[in-house]
Amino acid sequence: MSNGQIFAEVLIEILKSEGVKYIFGHPGEQILPVYEALRESDIEHVLMRHEQGAAHAADAYARISGKFGVCIASAGPGALNLTMGVATAYKDSVPMLVITGDVPTNLKGCNVFQEVDIIKVLEPITIKSFSIKTPEDGILKLNEAIESLKIGKTGPVHLNIPNDVLGYEVDSSVVNEISLPQPNDSEVQNKDLDSAIKLLKKARKPLIIAGAGIFWSKATNKLLSFANKNKIPVSTTYHARGLFPDDNPLFLGMIGVRGTEASRLAGEKADVIIALGSRLSERTMAHVGKCSIIQVNLDGKVLKGDVNIEADVGTFLDGIMDLDLTGYSDWVEDLGKYSKYHEIETEYMDIPIKPQRAIKEILDAAKDSIVADDAGSHTTWITLLQKIKEPGTFIFSGGFGPMGYALPAAVGASLAKPQKSVVVVVGDGGFQMTSQELATIKQLKLPVTICLVNNSALGIIKQWQKMNYGKTYQVELENPDFIKLAESYGIGATRLNSPGEVYPAVKQAINLRKPYLIEVVVDPKEEIPLPSKY
């Protein structure tokens, strides 16, 4: 870094040195110095058509790549538009750097054009939210943010930088004294490790509940080694699907509200549960009986077990890897008698096609692709029907569940793994939340196939209304012509409604390696099966 550099340029240089390849955003007046620095940089800015899309794309890039994502926006409306995506990343503990421009320092607090206290807005949905006062303070806070994203609890970190500060020249003598954070490889010491080991040695029916924290810890192989060595069955949370091989005899499927028969029974009968990288939400614990719980999580706020270990799950697994636990063969054999998959009838020949038949054909065709799932009734069918072979091939928003996640998420996922095709599964309601990102997908020529499941309604809300009130209100959708809409963006499209048509169409679209939209008109009267807790 040399004399004469402004803070915006130094900021981009630091991100480049951290290996950042893409920044997702939308320009605006107060963030323009960053855009000028990006213009001269090797980092590629991805122009999303809405700031919500920028946050979702950065989120998906992180989920697929295992690195932190970066999104930027201007002050006021731009920054506020990010909040949906930031909250989504926060609820799912996705590492993401969020940078917002702000009005100049001398105007802050004067209620000027587009001014809003974005710090107070984002504080509840970020790990940290920094208000930058000087370039040197900004560099320190940026390095602290990067350290937070690489070490410790994962989630979004926010920097809010006034326009004038972005343009200030940086004191190079101060900058040269600042070192970038280094990964912390030291072992986490925890006084409760011995207690956990004692519980494990006494267990006769242990169960591992694997959460998404295992992915961020890069500890999937450690989990596999520990479980295989000690013959302990494994269930995954909704967020951790794909972390454990589904063809492993120890795998029981997903646990919780939509859990499999094998996982449900394991949760009810287990005497010790080892919860790794999971916050043990109310949905995960729906069928867990009375037992002792060892919970390992970097976020101390979520710990609620009998033995709580605030630590990285990979470090914890290192600490217990040498244990030789035996005597569980009868337990594993007993659980092996129950299904680790959901038995769902899909061989319907009705026209329009039943949604479960449509989803089955989509998933079969997309088995070698990344699937980006949106929120809606179709998600239930995906949860019940999909078999995930490996981590990083299925993304969705679990903890927050916003409609409109999947389409912009496909942008980040595709850039994270350009050799893979991405298949979006989205309902007609969710699609219209972020359909403008068709322009981004087309501009970048991404190999994204959009499977739009159209039941002309907000299906899951319609079902809840009927169940709770006996009538429906404001859930029927008068949709546009989705084929013409896609074609207006220069994207090829087709409409289907019959069994057997969907699989070959999706397969053919994937093979095109370019944007394509398939509208699947499904039976609007078909309802999703309710979870067993109801």
Secondary structure, 3 states (H helix, E strand, C coil): CCCCCEHHHHHHHHHHHCCCCEEEECCCHHHHHHHHHHHCCCCEEEECCCHHHHHHHHHHHHHHHCCCEEEEECCCHHHHHCHHHHHHHHHCCCCEEEEEEECCHHHCCCCCCCCCCHHHHHHHHCCEEEECCCHHHHHHHHHHHHHHHHCCCCCEEEEEEEHHHHHCECCHHHHCCCCCCCCCCCCCCCCCHHHHHHHHHHCCCEEEEECCHHHHCCCHHHHHHHHHHHCCCEEECHHHCCCCCCCCCCEEEECCCCCCHHHHHHHHHCCEEEEECCCCCCCHHHHCCCCEEEEECCCHHHCCCCEEECCCHHHHHHHHCCCCCCCCHHHHHHHCCCCCCCCCCCCCCCCCECHHHHHHHHHHHCCCCEEEECCCHHHHHHHHHCCCCCCCCEECCCCCCCCCCHHHHHHHHHHHCCCCCEEEEEEHHHHCCCHHHHHHHHHCCCCEEEEEEECCECHHHHHHHHHHHCCCCCCECCCCCHHHHHHHCCCEEEEECCCCCHHHHHHHHHHHCCCEEEEEEECCCCCCCCCCCC
